[in-house]
């Protein structure tokens, strides 16, 4: 995301924008999602000062509760980004208050819950796997409470420097055998064959929310070069690289980077689930690269693309 980066490249998450997968037309929930409702009130940051507002995935304040924002960022905005034909925009608080075209007496938020729970007209549509029970409950509880607006930002103000911690070190040398666009010299060539090694560099949650695949809390790829292309394998052990995620309640989970450079934290329900927002760091046992601030989505590669978007300068880099 624009506001929470490791030194030069770290775990950040943002608008999936279907960059990882083509989706075709999407079933429409309501009108085009033009802004409406009460989004004029000031949103405050942790220091109780006004902060910039913006769409889900940008790292800016959306007006949505953090856990609801996390559901939208992880499960919805690959299509509901305001750019996909037939899919209403679901990026800020006001979008969710828009009336449904199918039933103007219902807001988009209300209809979203119904569609997430539907067995005949589910959202997201097959082949995607629907949101987990906890995610649906989070969204439904918010709707039952009257869709209150969150007066506080879920994330901190953007860092003034590069966003990393002092112990992150200098940029790694990809090595003498590095090839242009793919430092490892190895690429994924098996298409959509299911594997934890598949499609390094692509936005995992975005693809899974459109084309099917397990629901993940956090997923991304760690690289040795800042601008490696999609499907280029990332940093493989040795050394073993551990990604440590800490959630809003202090729960800590670790993910090990695999031979393709990929890492993921599967979705877990109940007491084991992660609560947004999250922070993260990488470690190879000697050096670390730590995130500044917190994020509410776990689709790391959606910002850490080849060129980088939403302020990310490129790929997530090894410590």
Secondary structure, DSSP 8 states (H G I E B T S, - for coil): --S---SSS-------TTTT---------SS-----SS--S--B-TTSSB--B--TTTTSB-SS-HHHHHHHHHHTTTTTTTTSTT----SSHHHHTSB-SS-TTSBHHHHHHHHHH-SSS-SS-TTS----HHHHHHHHHHHHTT-----B-SS----SSSS--GGG-S-----TT-BTTBTTS-B--STT---TTTTTTS-HHHHHHHH----EEEEEEEESSTT--TTB----SSS--EEEEE-TTS-EEEEE--TTSEEEEE---GGGS--SSBEEEEE-SS-EEE-SS-BS--BGGGTS-SS--TT--SSEE--
